[in-house]
Amino acid sequence: MMTSDLHFTTKPLTISGLSENTGIHYQLSPSELVEQTILRGQGVINDTGALCIQTGEFTGRCPKDKFIVRDAITEDTIDWNNFNIPIEEKYFHQLKKKLLDYLGSKDEVWVRDAYACADPAHRLNVRVINENPWSNLFVSNMFLRPDETELENFEAEWHIIQAPGFKANPAEDGTRQHNFAIISFTHKTILIGGTGYTGEIKKGIFSVLNFLLPHEKQVLSMHCSANMGSDGDVAVFFGLSGTGKTTLSADPERKLIGDDEHGWTDDAVFNFEGGCYAKTIDLSEEKEPEIFRAIRPGALVENIAFHPESHRIDFSSKAITENTRVSYPLHYISNALEPSIGGLPKNIFFLTCDAYGVLPPISKLTPGQAMYQFISGYTAKVAGTEAGVTEPKSTFSTCFGAPFMPLHPGKYAQMLGEKMRKHEVNVWMINTGWSGGPYGIGNRMKLGYTRAMITAALRGELDDVNYEPHPVFGMLMPDSCPGVPSEILNPRSTWADKVAYDSKSKELATAFIKNFEKYASGVNDEILQAAPKI
């Protein structure tokens, strides 16, 4: 038996409900967690030294199984909808007891104290209890890591209790099926059961912060990546999974603040996390060197397949899922900014993966258009990111992160609009999707071109070029951009059949207008005037 297998803590931990006979592995190092995962037959090491595991039945998030306890705090504040699904408090208490009884029946559990929010003024201490060592490694990678001094007096404000092996009984537990993720703001606890997909852990605390920061502290929380140039200029990238948020923010010429979750205060942008959770499908060293090189000892790779008779990852394989992932600490990126706090943004990029091939590869937005597009949150949902999605599908996700936004989208949009105006931020829309035709006919925009467009915007090289408005959507399209063929800047010119483009453009515009109907009564005329014109 390995020594780390006997590494139980003697530190008194406030985890009421766990059996006294359950051994607690507390705050183990990544190498110890890897060792314990291998010892239990739950993972293997690839040829670069990373731990590779399978998350089991679920390889993506399950938005329909995420609940928020409806109580005095949430009754009139949460925007109850298809993503913010209410559950009675009695079911929370019932499931918490069942979860702890389940974990208490085990010989061992893994516990980690960590925190979210790099800005000390908004730090949130979290204690996470995991059934498996590799889930605890994910927590170590993704949350911010307190040092030994900070751990001595650590007081957890929130708890996450996660047990993939526990299954709810929907008939008596108030859930839709056997898996669930439940947030209680009153009891400051997240319960996760029946799913091993680690993304539920990070998105759980993200949802919590998306309530607490705007509602209680007037800090804008954002589903975005962010980086900083050598002169301190900050760029923010909004976009759903698969639009390029992680990839495009990993710029060797700029410091990475973070790849997914941030807050925007009166004088700074700060990362919520201590790590990155990157997609690995079709990953290559040539296209994404920083992410590729981060797959090394301490990284956790999920749901990948190997090349035959080897431990070399086949990044092209979708045998298990297209949503293959790797988590790693932020410092695995060579140009990561630590602590991960930057100044005020000068440029904001809305990333969309337009499956129709209608939107320009880069365009500049007026404030009204920026608010309209932010509230719309258009992209294509990429296969595998969520359970039940098997092919790209156009979707609208308000604030580019609807599943994680507990408040009404108008709250986030209003805060963003105020900050854009106050700080005179440039807002750009970037289409990382299709050109020359829709999905199945056209081609995906080359990553090199997208990077060149973003670089040109950041350097001010698009300040003095000529622009023309898109005839339907109105955003301003540059007629030239360094490093990019001019003929691809106007999407209509890339289609062989111009009539087909016009038809598809009107089709997408109609979808935008129909989607926005539910927000129209709560926005001003400037935003309404930014709607597409058919």
Legacy VTK file of the C-alpha trace (Angstrom):
# vtk DataFile Version 3.0
C-alpha trace
ASCII
DATASET POLYDATA
POINTS 534 float
0.000 0.000 0.000
1.351 3.411 -1.003
2.050 5.956 1.686
-0.378 8.466 0.213
-3.119 5.880 0.578
-2.796 6.386 4.356
-2.700 10.183 4.164
-5.700 11.096 6.306
-6.009 14.434 8.035
-6.088 14.934 11.767
-7.261 18.512 11.300
-10.755 19.024 12.719
-13.044 19.846 9.797
-16.560 21.213 10.136
-18.362 18.698 7.959
-21.454 17.845 9.946
-23.151 14.664 8.828
-20.097 12.685 7.756
-19.419 9.487 9.653
-16.582 9.639 12.175
-15.300 6.442 10.601
-14.828 8.051 7.205
-11.197 8.877 6.482
-10.684 12.381 5.152
-7.915 13.036 2.654
-7.422 16.764 3.195
-5.631 19.170 0.869
-3.546 16.529 -0.901
-1.025 17.630 -3.499
-1.784 17.042 -7.186
0.818 14.261 -7.336
-0.813 12.485 -4.374
-4.259 12.784 -5.968
-2.924 11.384 -9.241
-1.271 8.524 -7.352
-4.489 7.703 -5.516
-6.520 7.805 -8.727
-4.158 5.332 -10.386
-4.084 3.132 -7.271
-7.882 2.848 -7.385
-7.966 2.044 -11.094
-9.828 5.243 -11.929
-7.404 6.700 -14.470
-4.218 6.302 -16.501
-1.222 8.483 -17.283
-0.694 9.580 -20.867
2.672 9.858 -22.615
3.181 13.469 -21.424
2.423 12.687 -17.770
-1.155 13.997 -17.473
-3.891 12.054 -15.685
-6.626 10.814 -18.047
-10.002 9.821 -16.661
-13.550 9.166 -17.836
-16.408 11.028 -16.180
-18.864 8.184 -16.755
-22.459 8.499 -17.872
-22.314 12.272 -18.304
-19.661 13.971 -20.436
-21.268 17.403 -20.399
-23.444 19.632 -18.262
-27.133 18.859 -17.727
-28.919 22.245 -17.571
-32.321 20.617 -17.073
-31.057 19.001 -13.874
-29.673 22.165 -12.250
-31.890 23.597 -9.527
-31.956 26.609 -7.204
-33.761 26.369 -3.887
-36.756 28.684 -3.889
-36.773 30.497 -0.534
-36.890 33.963 1.011
-33.591 34.991 -0.638
-34.413 33.758 -4.129
-38.213 33.989 -4.436
-38.263 37.510 -5.902
-34.670 37.862 -7.133
-34.004 34.828 -9.340
-35.154 34.958 -12.958
-36.999 31.628 -12.883
-36.836 30.028 -16.321
-35.685 26.887 -18.164
-32.174 27.298 -16.698
-33.032 28.612 -13.240
-35.352 25.845 -12.119
-36.844 26.087 -8.628
-36.835 23.241 -6.115
-38.421 23.162 -2.675
-36.150 23.550 0.333
-37.329 20.264 1.830
-35.756 18.382 -1.093
-32.452 20.170 -0.539
-32.344 19.054 3.105
-33.407 15.547 2.130
-30.763 15.173 -0.549
-28.029 16.758 1.559
-28.652 14.166 4.290
-28.700 11.343 1.737
-25.487 12.602 0.124
-23.664 12.846 3.432
-24.973 9.448 4.545
-23.720 8.032 1.242
-20.283 9.612 1.637
-20.252 8.643 5.312
-20.611 5.003 4.309
-17.345 5.247 2.377
-13.959 4.482 3.873
-12.566 7.735 2.507
-13.473 11.070 0.972
-11.377 13.940 -0.395
-11.730 17.444 1.001
-10.177 20.663 -0.280
-10.301 24.235 0.950
-9.988 26.745 -1.848
-11.393 30.074 -2.901
-12.866 31.927 -5.834
-12.142 35.522 -6.973
-8.581 36.807 -7.323
-9.626 40.238 -6.044
-9.169 40.045 -2.242
-12.146 42.362 -1.727
-14.454 39.749 -3.245
-12.785 36.498 -2.222
-15.181 33.603 -1.547
-13.858 30.724 0.586
-15.173 27.309 -0.474
-14.826 23.837 1.048
-15.314 20.989 -1.453
-16.041 17.373 -0.510
-15.459 14.813 -3.279
-16.112 11.109 -3.589
-13.107 10.584 -5.907
-9.500 11.821 -5.862
-9.585 12.963 -9.499
-12.576 15.234 -8.822
-10.500 16.770 -6.014
-7.645 17.276 -8.489
-10.057 19.204 -10.700
-10.872 21.441 -7.721
-7.159 21.939 -7.057
-6.618 22.928 -10.688
-9.616 25.201 -11.130
-10.079 27.036 -7.846
-7.621 29.512 -6.348
-5.214 27.828 -3.947
-4.671 29.220 -0.423
-1.157 28.997 0.996
-0.317 27.255 4.267
-0.743 30.425 6.301
-4.178 31.081 4.842
-5.243 27.502 5.532
-4.485 27.796 9.259
-7.454 30.088 9.840
-9.547 29.077 6.828
-13.285 29.470 7.326
-15.475 28.104 4.557
-18.293 30.414 3.521
-19.679 27.964 0.964
-19.638 24.164 0.672
-19.785 21.921 -2.392
-20.672 18.267 -1.790
-20.110 16.099 -4.855
-20.725 12.342 -5.195
-20.995 10.921 -8.734
-21.908 7.497 -7.370
-24.987 8.719 -5.494
-28.244 8.608 -7.431
-31.374 10.486 -6.446
-34.834 8.935 -6.502
-36.854 11.419 -8.590
-40.148 10.150 -7.194
-39.210 11.202 -3.663
-36.347 13.700 -4.114
-37.985 16.291 -6.382
-35.451 15.881 -9.197
-36.044 15.200 -12.895
-33.832 12.130 -12.948
-31.083 10.518 -10.846
-28.467 13.246 -11.426
-28.729 16.757 -10.012
-26.937 19.980 -9.096
-28.718 22.057 -6.458
-27.771 25.503 -5.122
-29.053 26.830 -1.805
-28.190 30.487 -1.224
-29.624 30.374 2.275
-27.492 27.411 3.314
-24.555 28.400 1.077
-24.208 24.883 -0.271
-24.085 23.201 -3.672
-25.106 19.539 -3.904
-23.970 17.530 -6.928
-24.919 13.889 -7.353
-25.221 11.232 -10.034
-22.763 12.863 -12.441
-18.975 12.786 -12.580
-18.715 15.606 -15.103
-16.386 18.034 -13.361
-17.773 21.072 -15.172
-20.788 20.947 -12.853
-18.472 21.908 -9.970
-17.019 25.007 -11.612
-20.287 26.157 -13.138
-22.022 25.707 -9.793
-19.817 28.243 -8.056
-19.914 30.465 -11.162
-23.721 30.567 -10.890
-23.377 31.503 -7.223
-21.028 34.385 -8.027
-23.312 35.534 -10.852
-25.932 36.120 -8.176
-23.859 37.432 -5.289
-21.566 39.901 -7.080
-24.098 41.903 -9.138
-26.915 41.631 -6.598
-24.999 42.350 -3.404
-21.777 44.113 -4.466
-22.601 45.853 -7.756
-19.759 43.980 -9.477
-20.497 42.820 -13.023
-19.910 39.086 -13.344
-19.072 37.881 -16.855
-18.825 34.623 -18.773
-15.715 35.704 -20.619
-11.984 35.344 -21.003
-9.589 38.257 -20.524
-5.989 39.185 -21.240
-3.712 42.198 -20.899
-1.208 43.828 -23.224
2.262 45.060 -22.337
0.947 48.589 -21.784
-1.753 47.363 -19.417
-4.662 47.454 -21.879
-7.227 44.756 -21.051
-9.319 42.867 -23.596
-12.441 40.892 -22.690
-13.810 38.026 -24.805
-17.443 36.964 -24.422
-18.663 33.728 -25.942
-20.197 30.362 -25.222
-18.294 27.093 -25.280
-16.875 26.347 -28.706
-16.656 29.955 -29.916
-12.946 30.324 -29.158
-12.913 32.083 -25.781
-10.114 29.973 -24.329
-8.163 29.714 -27.580
-8.250 33.399 -28.518
-7.381 34.693 -25.068
-4.237 32.497 -24.984
-2.157 35.048 -26.896
1.630 34.720 -26.552
2.005 38.501 -26.832
-0.422 39.223 -23.987
-0.766 38.171 -20.357
-3.679 35.822 -19.716
-5.934 36.981 -16.883
-8.285 34.017 -17.261
-10.184 31.925 -19.782
-13.802 31.771 -18.611
-15.132 33.657 -15.569
-14.435 37.230 -14.464
-15.682 40.175 -12.451
-15.540 43.846 -13.482
-15.259 46.364 -10.641
-14.890 50.159 -10.796
-11.180 49.852 -11.502
-10.305 46.267 -12.467
-11.153 42.992 -14.169
-10.353 39.924 -12.071
-10.471 36.174 -12.608
-12.819 34.032 -10.528
-10.679 30.927 -11.051
-7.194 29.568 -10.545
-7.117 27.420 -13.656
-8.332 26.755 -17.189
-10.812 24.186 -18.486
-10.085 23.894 -22.192
-11.669 21.834 -24.926
-9.209 19.409 -26.508
-11.067 18.206 -29.591
-8.715 18.539 -32.583
-6.100 20.151 -30.334
-2.668 20.604 -31.908
0.582 22.194 -30.832
0.620 24.260 -33.992
-2.832 25.835 -33.468
-2.920 26.103 -29.676
0.589 25.651 -28.280
-0.095 26.914 -24.758
-3.034 24.563 -24.185
-1.234 21.655 -25.873
1.822 22.075 -23.638
-0.340 22.363 -20.531
-1.190 18.655 -20.842
1.537 17.535 -18.465
1.835 16.161 -14.900
-0.900 17.652 -12.731
-3.311 18.289 -15.618
-6.576 16.319 -15.722
-7.761 15.162 -19.141
-11.353 13.989 -19.524
-13.054 11.514 -21.851
-10.337 11.244 -24.492
-9.279 8.196 -26.506
-5.739 6.995 -27.188
-4.072 6.028 -30.423
-3.996 2.214 -30.714
-1.565 0.419 -28.393
-0.253 3.653 -26.900
-0.897 6.282 -24.273
-0.736 9.040 -26.867
-3.981 11.013 -26.955
-5.952 10.972 -30.195
-7.229 14.528 -30.107
-9.394 13.955 -33.199
-11.377 11.156 -31.571
-15.024 11.713 -30.644
-15.410 8.092 -29.544
-16.628 9.130 -26.083
-17.689 12.730 -26.690
-16.789 15.797 -28.716
-16.617 17.651 -25.397
-13.173 16.338 -24.438
-11.536 18.592 -21.853
-8.387 19.336 -19.889
-8.106 21.273 -16.635
-4.828 22.740 -15.446
-3.626 25.511 -13.111
-3.369 28.966 -14.598
0.406 29.009 -14.117
0.714 26.188 -16.692
0.197 28.969 -19.247
3.608 30.591 -19.656
2.261 34.134 -19.897
-0.401 33.937 -17.188
-0.859 37.060 -15.078
-0.551 36.387 -11.350
-2.365 37.500 -9.368
-4.962 37.404 -12.126
-6.190 40.984 -11.840
-6.010 43.477 -14.700
-7.073 47.067 -15.243
-10.107 48.386 -17.102
-10.963 46.992 -20.572
-10.249 48.971 -23.738
-11.733 46.397 -26.106
-14.571 43.907 -25.773
-15.043 41.064 -28.239
-18.324 39.219 -28.673
-17.440 35.801 -30.110
-20.060 33.924 -32.069
-19.904 30.705 -34.016
-22.385 31.522 -36.769
-23.465 28.227 -38.315
-25.314 30.082 -41.054
-22.239 31.878 -42.431
-24.120 35.198 -42.397
-22.292 37.428 -39.904
-19.011 39.214 -40.777
-15.752 37.738 -39.432
-15.145 41.067 -37.640
-17.351 44.111 -37.210
-17.546 47.139 -34.941
-20.650 47.743 -32.853
-22.276 50.953 -31.658
-23.258 50.995 -27.960
-26.855 50.211 -28.891
-25.798 47.307 -31.115
-23.459 46.058 -28.416
-26.291 45.926 -25.890
-28.608 44.264 -28.398
-26.028 41.598 -29.236
-25.131 41.073 -25.569
-28.749 40.473 -24.640
-29.222 38.246 -27.705
-26.083 36.161 -27.150
-26.229 34.437 -30.528
-23.999 31.491 -31.359
-24.200 27.857 -32.433
-24.359 25.240 -29.695
-21.504 22.877 -30.462
-22.089 19.136 -30.303
-21.140 17.437 -27.055
-20.945 20.476 -24.782
-24.316 19.608 -23.322
-26.143 16.307 -22.978
-28.477 15.635 -25.891
-26.827 17.971 -28.394
-25.450 15.899 -31.264
-24.976 18.482 -34.023
-24.365 22.238 -34.236
-27.526 24.209 -33.601
-28.062 27.949 -33.635
-29.094 29.295 -30.261
-29.526 32.495 -28.294
-28.011 32.586 -24.825
-28.422 35.940 -23.170
-25.223 37.514 -21.812
-23.374 34.694 -23.620
-24.038 32.513 -20.599
-27.765 32.132 -19.870
-27.462 28.775 -18.050
-25.287 30.401 -15.370
-27.108 33.725 -14.926
-29.555 33.589 -11.986
-30.654 37.230 -12.268
-32.743 38.773 -15.036
-30.527 39.402 -18.109
-31.480 43.063 -18.002
-29.449 43.462 -14.815
-26.214 42.246 -16.416
-26.912 44.137 -19.653
-27.559 47.399 -17.804
-24.317 47.074 -15.836
-22.312 46.270 -18.979
-23.831 49.193 -20.863
-22.983 51.620 -18.068
-19.386 50.417 -17.965
-18.952 50.523 -21.758
-20.095 54.148 -21.889
-18.196 55.273 -18.807
-14.887 53.864 -20.020
-15.442 54.379 -23.792
-14.756 50.743 -24.634
-14.550 49.529 -28.246
-16.902 46.614 -28.866
-16.281 44.150 -31.691
-18.221 41.164 -32.945
-16.109 38.242 -34.128
-17.593 35.367 -36.125
-15.428 32.286 -35.565
-17.996 30.163 -37.416
-18.653 29.653 -41.096
-17.784 31.621 -44.220
-18.776 31.057 -47.838
-21.951 29.228 -46.884
-23.685 27.646 -43.909
-22.465 24.649 -41.924
-22.117 21.739 -44.326
-21.426 23.962 -47.347
-19.042 26.713 -46.274
-15.823 26.442 -44.284
-14.978 27.364 -40.700
-13.107 30.650 -40.437
-9.356 30.047 -40.194
-8.020 30.589 -36.692
-5.040 32.509 -38.095
-7.350 35.045 -39.732
-9.400 35.453 -36.562
-6.237 36.065 -34.531
-5.040 38.624 -37.088
-8.344 40.526 -36.892
-8.280 40.632 -33.097
-4.631 41.702 -33.086
-5.405 44.502 -35.546
-8.277 45.724 -33.364
-6.102 45.640 -30.232
-3.282 47.555 -31.928
-5.613 50.263 -33.222
-4.929 49.257 -36.824
-8.654 49.327 -37.633
-9.159 52.846 -36.309
-8.670 54.591 -39.656
-9.940 52.073 -42.220
-13.194 52.474 -44.130
-16.307 50.739 -42.821
-19.633 49.857 -44.386
-22.746 48.770 -42.503
-24.089 45.275 -42.960
-27.321 45.757 -44.962
-29.416 43.687 -42.534
-27.636 43.626 -39.179
-26.128 47.110 -39.288
-22.749 46.374 -37.684
-19.811 48.118 -39.358
-17.569 45.920 -41.533
-13.975 47.068 -42.229
-12.915 46.977 -45.880
-9.343 45.967 -44.986
-7.433 44.341 -42.152
-3.707 43.531 -41.879
-2.994 39.850 -42.468
-6.501 39.043 -43.735
-7.723 38.744 -47.360
-10.081 41.670 -47.957
-12.537 39.509 -49.885
-13.560 37.569 -46.752
-14.401 40.663 -44.672
-17.832 41.039 -46.269
-19.579 37.668 -45.805
-21.878 38.111 -48.807
-18.893 38.266 -51.158
-17.718 34.827 -49.992
-20.928 33.104 -51.112
-21.126 31.820 -54.690
-24.917 32.220 -54.567
-25.641 35.789 -53.486
-29.412 35.261 -53.532
-28.978 32.351 -51.140
-26.916 34.574 -48.842
-29.584 37.278 -48.814
-32.225 34.685 -48.004
-30.192 33.139 -45.216
-29.381 36.592 -43.824
-33.079 37.463 -43.590
-33.785 34.060 -42.046
-31.253 34.672 -39.284
-32.464 38.249 -38.794
-36.001 36.961 -38.312
-34.733 34.572 -35.632
-32.981 37.481 -33.862
-36.119 39.604 -33.892
-38.346 36.791 -32.652
-35.888 35.926 -29.865
-35.702 39.564 -28.712
-39.468 39.929 -28.304
-39.258 38.708 -24.696
-36.784 41.490 -23.801
-38.261 44.362 -25.841
-40.437 45.814 -23.080
-37.470 46.187 -20.735
-34.965 48.013 -22.966
-34.641 51.548 -24.342
-35.168 52.816 -27.880
-31.449 52.872 -28.646
-31.270 49.113 -28.150
-34.526 48.486 -30.019
-33.229 50.491 -32.989
-30.204 48.173 -33.156
-32.355 45.228 -34.224
-31.740 43.765 -37.713
-33.676 45.405 -40.538
-35.512 43.073 -42.903
LINES 1 535
534 0 1 2 3 4 5 6 7 8 9 10 11 12 13 14 15 16 17 18 19 20 21 22 23 24 25 26 27 28 29 30 31 32 33 34 35 36 37 38 39 40 41 42 43 44 45 46 47 48 49 50 51 52 53 54 55 56 57 58 59 60 61 62 63 64 65 66 67 68 69 70 71 72 73 74 75 76 77 78 79 80 81 82 83 84 85 86 87 88 89 90 91 92 93 94 95 96 97 98 99 100 101 102 103 104 105 106 107 108 109 110 111 112 113 114 115 116 117 118 119 120 121 122 123 124 125 126 127 128 129 130 131 132 133 134 135 136 137 138 139 140 141 142 143 144 145 146 147 148 149 150 151 152 153 154 155 156 157 158 159 160 161 162 163 164 165 166 167 168 169 170 171 172 173 174 175 176 177 178 179 180 181 182 183 184 185 186 187 188 189 190 191 192 193 194 195 196 197 198 199 200 201 202 203 204 205 206 207 208 209 210 211 212 213 214 215 216 217 218 219 220 221 222 223 224 225 226 227 228 229 230 231 232 233 234 235 236 237 238 239 240 241 242 243 244 245 246 247 248 249 250 251 252 253 254 255 256 257 258 259 260 261 262 263 264 265 266 267 268 269 270 271 272 273 274 275 276 277 278 279 280 281 282 283 284 285 286 287 288 289 290 291 292 293 294 295 296 297 298 299 300 301 302 303 304 305 306 307 308 309 310 311 312 313 314 315 316 317 318 319 320 321 322 323 324 325 326 327 328 329 330 331 332 333 334 335 336 337 338 339 340 341 342 343 344 345 346 347 348 349 350 351 352 353 354 355 356 357 358 359 360 361 362 363 364 365 366 367 368 369 370 371 372 373 374 375 376 377 378 379 380 381 382 383 384 385 386 387 388 389 390 391 392 393 394 395 396 397 398 399 400 401 402 403 404 405 406 407 408 409 410 411 412 413 414 415 416 417 418 419 420 421 422 423 424 425 426 427 428 429 430 431 432 433 434 435 436 437 438 439 440 441 442 443 444 445 446 447 448 449 450 451 452 453 454 455 456 457 458 459 460 461 462 463 464 465 466 467 468 469 470 471 472 473 474 475 476 477 478 479 480 481 482 483 484 485 486 487 488 489 490 491 492 493 494 495 496 497 498 499 500 501 502 503 504 505 506 507 508 509 510 511 512 513 514 515 516 517 518 519 520 521 522 523 524 525 526 527 528 529 530 531 532 533
